[in-house]
Amino acid sequence: METQFPYELHAHGGGGFVTFEVGESVALPLIALNTATLRGPTGNQSIVLAFASHLVEIQGTGLNEIFEHLLGGLVRVVRKGRHEKCVVEKIQVAEC
């Protein structure tokens, strides 16, 4: 089985939406992001993103890099996957 990179960045600067691949693709506008929280030590972390209409939780290890890119509006897609410093194990998207 091929390993997927856990996130992709916009090719040219930032974008208006971030897509979460959770069986289906859920694209949410970054302008609707109310709060972003990074929880836990590097070995066991979660990112909680509270949008106007959805709550997103990303669980894994080494999520600091994704968190920084999300805050900068640079992330295009987040999915389960891994690379040497970052592993996304689970993504949950719930409507508020």
N, C-alpha and C positions, 0 to 999 in steps of 0.2 A: 504494500500500500504506500502510495506517495504521500510524503509529509507536506502539508500546506503551510505557507507563511500565515501567521495569525492576523495580519492586517496589511492594508495597502494605503499608500499616501496618494494624494492628488498629484498629478504630474506637474502642474504649473500652479504653485501657490495653494491657497485654501479654497474650499468649496462651501456651498450652502447647506449640504446634506451629508449625513453619515449613514451608511447602510450596515445593518446588523444581519448576518446570515444565520438564521435559526430554523432551518428547514425551509422557510420562505425568506425572502429578502424584505426587511422592514427598513425603509429609509425615513429618517427623521431630520427636520430642519434644525441646524445648530442654533439659529436665532431663538428657538423655543427651549433651549437648555437653561434650566433654572439653577441647578447646582450640580457639581461634580465632586465626588468624594473618593479618595484612594484609602483603602483600609488594609491593615495588616503588614507584617514583615515581608521582605522580598520573597521568601520561600512559600508563602501562602497569603495571597492578596485577593482583594475584590475591588472593582471600580463600580460605584453606584452613580448613575446618571439620571437625574430627575428632569424630564422634559415636561412641557405643559400638558401633554396628553398621555405620556408613557413613562414607565419606570424601567430602566435597563440595568441589569447587573451582569458584570463580566467577572468570572472567577478564574484564577490561575496563579502563575508564578512569574516574577520579573515584569510586572505590569507598569512599572514606572515610566518606561519609554512610550507606551501607548497613551498613558494618561497625559503626558506632556504634549504629545502630538494632538490629542483630542482637544486640549485646552487651546492650542494654537490654531484649531480649525483645519488641520492638515490631513486628518484621517478620512479616507474615502469609504473603506470597508473594514469591518471587524468580523472574524470568523473563528471557529475552533481551529487550532493549529499550533505549530511550534517553530521556533528557531533557537539558536544557541542561548540567547539570554531571556527569551520570552515564551511562555506557554499559555495559551487560552484554552482552558479545559471545558468551560461551560458559559453559555450566554442565555440569559432569560430576559424576555421583553414582555411587559404586562401593561395593559391599558389602565389608566388611572380613573 
